[in-house]
Amino acid sequence: MSKVEPGKTVLEIDDIMRILPHRYPILLVDRLVDIVPGEGAVGIKNVSYGDQIFQGHFPEKPVLPGVFMIEAMAQTAAAYTSYTENLDTEGKIVLFMGVDKARFRRPVVPGDQLRIAVRTVQRRPPVWRFEGVATVDDKKVAEAQFSAMLSQPL
């Protein structure tokens, strides 16, 4: 994958797609903002009724599954870490190692803008630990601690 110009504080979807291997319908981060190297960043996910998950969860009363919020946290952390640490991700994948203290506070529905703040808690490459907090309209909707590692494909 090609590199993203260094020093940006906002990454648009094209930049994110240069970093992450995910694609629709599982790419869950539309933009990265407030990027502070060594600290954290905020991922933005615009939740739309057109998102494929709502065809089955639940068509009459669509609610974004909590596991998708955790995945959005992981993608935000992966994009942030890969970008700010200028990691060579070519031919590698990021794998979850664990999720702890996950809590879901309120439903996320189409029309919401999910803001996913992640911060690095521990850095020992190839393993990182993060904390993530997702909000909608400044109200906490989910939070978790999680760890991931950069790995060769299985």
C-alpha positions as CSV (number, residue, x, y, z in Angstrom):
1,M,0.0,0.0,0.0
2,S,1.2,3.5,-0.7
3,K,2.2,5.8,2.2
4,V,0.1,8.7,3.4
5,E,1.7,12.2,3.5
6,P,3.3,12.7,7.0
7,G,2.2,15.4,9.4
8,K,-1.5,15.4,8.7
9,T,-4.0,15.9,11.6
10,V,-6.9,14.6,9.5
11,L,-7.0,11.5,7.3
12,E,-9.8,11.2,4.7
13,I,-11.2,7.9,3.5
14,D,-8.7,7.6,0.7
15,D,-5.9,8.0,3.2
16,I,-7.4,5.4,5.5
17,M,-7.8,3.0,2.6
18,R,-4.1,3.3,1.9
19,I,-3.4,2.2,5.4
20,L,-6.1,-0.4,6.3
21,P,-6.8,-3.5,4.2
22,H,-10.6,-3.3,5.1
23,R,-13.2,-2.5,2.5
24,Y,-16.9,-2.1,2.3
25,P,-18.9,-3.4,4.1
26,I,-16.5,-3.9,7.0
27,L,-14.5,-0.6,6.7
28,L,-16.0,1.2,9.6
29,V,-14.0,4.5,9.8
30,D,-14.8,7.3,7.4
31,R,-12.3,9.8,8.7
32,L,-9.5,10.2,11.3
33,V,-9.3,13.6,13.1
34,D,-7.5,15.1,16.1
35,I,-4.4,13.0,15.4
36,V,-1.7,13.5,18.1
37,P,1.3,11.2,17.7
38,G,2.1,9.3,20.8
39,E,-1.3,10.0,22.3
40,G,-4.3,9.2,20.2
41,A,-6.9,10.1,17.5
42,V,-10.6,10.3,16.9
43,G,-12.2,8.1,14.2
44,I,-15.5,9.2,12.6
45,K,-18.2,6.7,11.4
46,N,-21.3,8.2,9.8
47,V,-24.0,5.6,10.5
48,S,-26.4,5.3,7.6
49,Y,-29.5,3.2,7.0
50,G,-27.8,2.1,3.8
51,D,-25.1,0.3,5.8
52,Q,-25.4,-3.4,4.9
53,I,-25.7,-4.5,8.6
54,F,-29.1,-3.0,8.9
55,Q,-30.6,-5.4,6.4
56,G,-30.6,-7.9,9.2
57,H,-30.0,-6.0,12.5
58,F,-32.8,-5.0,12.7
59,P,-34.7,-3.9,9.6
60,E,-37.7,-2.6,11.6
61,K,-35.6,-1.0,14.3
62,P,-32.0,-0.6,13.1
63,V,-29.4,-0.7,15.9
64,L,-25.6,-0.8,15.3
65,P,-24.3,-3.9,16.9
66,G,-21.8,-3.4,19.8
67,V,-19.3,-5.7,18.2
68,F,-19.2,-3.2,15.2
69,M,-18.4,-0.4,17.6
70,I,-15.5,-2.4,19.0
71,E,-14.3,-3.1,15.5
72,A,-14.5,0.6,14.6
73,M,-12.3,1.3,17.7
74,A,-9.8,-1.3,16.5
75,Q,-9.7,0.2,13.0
76,T,-9.3,3.7,14.4
77,A,-6.4,2.5,16.5
78,A,-4.8,0.5,13.7
79,A,-5.0,3.5,11.2
80,Y,-3.7,5.9,13.9
81,T,-0.8,3.7,15.0
82,S,0.2,2.7,11.4
83,Y,0.1,6.3,10.3
84,T,1.8,8.0,13.3
85,E,4.5,5.3,13.8
86,N,5.0,5.0,10.0
87,L,4.7,1.2,10.3
88,D,5.4,-1.0,7.3
89,T,2.1,-2.8,7.0
90,E,2.7,-4.1,3.5
91,G,1.7,-7.8,3.5
92,K,0.8,-7.7,7.2
93,I,-2.5,-7.7,9.1
94,V,-3.6,-6.4,12.5
95,L,-5.1,-9.1,14.8
96,F,-7.1,-8.6,17.9
97,M,-5.5,-10.2,21.0
98,G,-8.1,-9.3,23.6
99,V,-11.0,-7.0,24.5
100,D,-11.6,-6.0,28.1
101,K,-14.1,-3.9,30.0
102,A,-16.4,-3.4,27.0
103,R,-19.5,-1.5,27.9
104,F,-22.4,-0.4,25.8
105,R,-24.3,2.6,27.2
106,R,-26.9,3.5,24.6
107,P,-28.0,2.4,21.1
108,V,-26.5,3.8,17.9
109,V,-28.9,4.2,15.0
110,P,-28.9,5.4,11.4
111,G,-28.3,9.2,11.3
112,D,-25.9,9.2,14.2
113,Q,-22.2,10.2,13.8
114,L,-20.1,7.9,15.9
115,R,-16.9,9.6,17.3
116,I,-14.4,7.0,18.3
117,A,-11.6,8.4,20.6
118,V,-8.7,6.0,21.0
119,R,-5.5,6.4,23.0
120,T,-2.4,4.2,23.3
121,V,-2.1,2.7,26.8
122,Q,1.0,0.5,26.1
123,R,3.3,0.1,23.2
124,R,5.6,-2.9,22.8
125,P,5.7,-3.7,19.1
126,P,4.4,-5.8,17.6
127,V,1.8,-5.5,20.4
128,W,-0.2,-2.4,21.4
129,R,-2.9,-1.8,24.1
130,F,-5.5,0.9,23.6
131,E,-8.5,2.4,25.3
132,G,-11.5,3.5,23.2
133,V,-14.5,5.6,23.9
134,A,-17.3,6.0,21.4
135,T,-19.7,8.9,21.6
136,V,-22.7,10.3,19.7
137,D,-23.6,14.0,20.4
138,D,-21.1,14.0,23.2
139,K,-22.8,11.1,25.0
140,K,-20.9,8.0,25.7
141,V,-22.3,5.0,23.8
142,A,-19.5,2.5,24.2
143,E,-16.1,2.0,25.7
144,A,-13.5,-0.8,25.8
145,Q,-9.8,-1.6,26.4
146,F,-8.3,-3.8,23.7
147,S,-5.0,-5.1,22.5
148,A,-3.8,-6.0,19.0
149,M,-0.7,-7.1,17.2
150,L,0.8,-6.6,13.8
151,S,1.3,-10.0,12.2
152,Q,2.1,-11.9,9.1
153,P,-1.0,-13.2,7.4
154,L,-2.1,-16.6,8.8
